[in-house]
Amino acid sequence: MPNDTTGTETTGTDTTATGPTVSFARDIKPLIETKCAISGCHAANFNFPTLENYTQIEQNKSRVNSNVQSGSMPQNGPLPQNQKDLIQTWINEGALNN
């Protein structure tokens, strides 16, 4: 792998020297659970896609990001910029299940 100017291997993802800055378990899952995967929205047996676990969220990450960034989702109002940035950064860092 190529090295950056500090001699650290680079992987092509936007991560710090210590790893990703956004955690799925700590940052993304709670955000999706409270803003998206709620009754009447993206919970099971409601609108599609269902966004209740890592696989479902990861498979729909581009759609989620596009709709969140444009402000069309969540339906109850746009997310604040810091939450939009968390989703974008998680995707840029490889959408890891961490």
N, C-alpha and C positions, 0 to 999 in steps of 0.2 A: 504494500500500500504506500501511497505517497506520504511524505512527511510535510508538516507545516514548518514555518520558520523556527519553531522552538524544538523541532525534532520529534514532535508527537505525531504518531500515525494518524492520518485522516481517513474517514470512512465515507465522506460525501454527505453525511447527515449533519444537521445543525445542533451539535451537542457540545457541552463544555468538556474540559479535560477529565472531569470526574463523572461524566455520563449525562444522560438527559436531564433537562431542567424541569420537565413536566412529567408527572406520574399519572398513569391511567387510574390506579386505585385511589390515589390521594386527590387528584384534581379533576379528571375527566368523568369518571363514573359517578361521583356525587353530583356533578353539574348536570349530567344527562338524566340522572334519577329524579332530580328535583325540578328540572325545567322542561324535560322532553318525555321521559318514560312515565307519564302520569295518566291517570284515568281520563279517557276521552282523547288522548293524543297518541303517543308512540308506545303505549303499554300493549301487552298481548290482548288480542281480540278487539282492537280499536284500529286506528289509522295505521297504514303501512308506510314505511317499514317499522317493525317492532325494534325498539332500541333498549333491550333489557340486559344484555350481557356483552362481553368484550367482542365476541365474534360478530354479533349483529351490528355493533357500533363501528367496528373496524371495517366491515364490508360496506358500510354506508358513509364512511368518513368524508368522502368528497361531497356527497349530497348534503350531509349535515353541515359541513363547513361553508358551502356555498349559500345555503339557506340562512345560516346564522350570520354570516358576514353581510349579506344583503339586508338583513333585518326582517325577512319574511317569516322567520321562525326564531324563537317560539311564538305561538299564536297569541299568547298573553302579553306580548311586547318584546322588543329587542333586548338582547343581553347587553350589559355594560361592556365597554371596550376591553377591559382587563380579562373578562371571561371569553370574549371572542378571540383575544390573543392567546389564551391558554389552549383553545382548540387548534388554532393555526400552528402554534409551536409544537404541540403534541404530534400533529401530522408531519411537520417539517423534520421532527426528530425520529421519524420512522413509525409512528403510531404503535409504540411498543405496549405490550401487556405487562406493565411494571407497576 
